[in-house]
Amino acid sequence: MLEPTNQTTCPDGALLMRELSHRINNEFTSAISVISLTAARSGSSEVKAALSYVSDRLHRYADVHRTLQMPEYHTCVNAALYLQQLCLSISRSRLEPNNIELILAVSPLSIPSNRCWRLGMIVYELITNSARHAFQGSEGKISVELHSAGNFVECRVSDNGRSPPQIQRGRGLAIIHELAEHLDGRLEQSFGIEGSSSLLIFPS
């Protein structure tokens, strides 16, 4: 989650999303509690092990959700540290179980929290898309790079999977492009049998 350094309140329009995030957090907590209680009552070691695995996965999904929550305050944050935390959560919840390695190369960069949050949402969607479409059960690598280029920020998410040359634009990609527009930026993508690359460029 983005941590504020200066407590300047965000616009009231974020109230609904905060309420939704609060409810999702509560649902995660309730589900984990039910699973843990069921495991404790079971006399089967196999059931206990299976439920423990499910509980651990839910914990990791909850960590991703908390990291992606909308910031409560307008402030400047270190985007590199934020992406490190986010990518660690994504790797534990989605990539490690599928033998996909996540490589992070980010430079310290201070940007407003609301823009950093949108950047995180885009990175999350791009990593998830790569994990879902590029490897199809095989091992692989996903790289995330972040650096400043003059008055712009460049963030690249790439993989060494085998994506088809033409990708049908679904809901995930539509969300990514909408978020990029909110950053006054653009997204350049290429797909091929030797991997895919998505480059986000937006004003710093």
N, C-alpha and C positions, 0 to 999 in steps of 0.2 A: 504494500500500500504506500502511496506517496505520503511522506511525512512533511508537515509544514514547518517552515522556519519563521515565518511571519504570519500571524493569524488575521488575515484580511478575508472577510466572508465572501463566498462565491454567490452568484446570482441565485434568486429563489427558484429558477427553472430547474435546478438540479435536485429539488426535493423529492420528486417522484422516483428518480433513479436511485437515490440514496435509500428510499423506503424499499424499493425492489431488492437492492443489494442486502439490506438488513434481513428481509424475509428469506432470501436465498441462504444467507449465513445460518439462520435459524433452522432451515430445512436440512442443511448439511449436518448441523449439530444433532438434530433429532434422529436422522438416519444412522449416523455413527453410533449414537447412544443405543438405539434398538439393536443394531448388529452386535455391539459389544455385550449387551445384556443376553442376547440369544446365545452367543458363544460361551458365556460364563455358565449358562444353564445346560449346555450340551454335554453329554457324557462321551462323545466321540472326538477323538483327537484329530481325525481327518476334517470333521465339521469345524472344529475350533480353528484349525490351520487355514481352511478356506475362508472362513468369516474374518479371520485376522488379516488375510490378504485383501479382501474387499474393503475392510475398514481403513487399511493403510492407503489404498488407492483413493478412497473418498477424502481422507485427510489431505492428500496431495492435490486433488482437484480443488478442494476448499482453499488451499494456499494460493493457487493460481487465481481463483476468484477474488480473494482479498487483495492480492497485488494489483489486479485490474480495476479495483473500485475507483469511481470518480473521486478526485481530490476534493476535500472539504474546504480548502483555502486556496486563494491565489498567492503563489509564491514562486520562487525560482528553485529548481531542484537539479541535482546532478543526474543527467540522463544516463550516463554510463553506469552509475551505481544502480539506478532503477532497472535498467535492462539486465544487469547481472542478476539481480534478485528475481526478476520475471523469468529469465531464461533458465535459472536454476529450478524454479518451480515447474516450468513446462517440461524440462528434461526429466525430472523425477516422476512426473505424473503421466506423461505421454510417450517420451522418447526412449528412456532406459528400458522399459518393459519390451520394447520392440527392437532393441539393439541398434538404435540410431544415436550417433554421437553428435553433440551440439558444440560447435566451436565458436567462441566469442572473442571478437577483436574490437574493443570500443575505446574511444578517447574521452577524457573528462570534458563534459560539455554542460553548461548551465543554461536551462531553458525554462520558460514558465510551466507551472505544474499542469495546467489544462492542456498545453500542447504536448507535454511529455506523456500524459495519460493517453492522448490520441495516438501518439507514436507507439506506445506499448500495445494498444489494441490492434494496430496494423501489424506489428511484429508478431503478435500472438496468432493472428489469422494466417499470416504468411507461413509461419512455422507449422501450424496445424495443417494447412493445405499441402505443404511438402511432405509431411509425415503420412498423410492419407493417400496421396496420389503418386508420389515419386518412387517409392520403394516396393510397395505391394508385397510386404512380408519379408523382404530381404534387408540385410544390413546396409547402413549408409551414413552419410555425414551431412549435417546442415550447418551453414556458417552464417553468423550475424556480425555485420561490421557497422560501425558508427564513427563518423568524424565530421569535423567542420570543413567547409570549402568556401573560404571568403565569407560572404554574408549568407551562406546557405548551409543547411545540414544535409548530409547524405547518409542514408541507411540502406544497406544492402543485405538481403536474405537470399542465400543461394544453397543449392544442394547438388549432390552428384548422382541423383537418381535418373530414371528414364521416363521423362514425361513426354506425352505425345506432342508433336509440333503445334497442334491447334487445341487450345483449351477452351471449352465452353464456359462462358461467364455465368457463374451461379450466384447465389445469394452472398456467399463469403466474399467473392471478388467485388461484388457491388458495394458491400459494406466498406471494403478497403478503399475503393475509389472515392466514396462519400467522405470518409475520414480524411483522405488526402486533400480533398477539396476544402475541408474545414481548416486544414493547415496551410491553405493557399499554395499547395504543392502539386506535384505530379508523380505518377508511378510509371516506370518503364520496365517492361517484362519481356523475357525471352524464355522459350521452352524448347527442349530438344532431347535426343537420346543420351547425351552426355551430361545432362543436368539442366536445371532451370535457375534463373536469376531474376530477382525483383529489386529494382533500385528506386527508393523514395527520396525525392529532393524537395525541400521546403525551406522558406526563409527562416533564418535564426532569430 
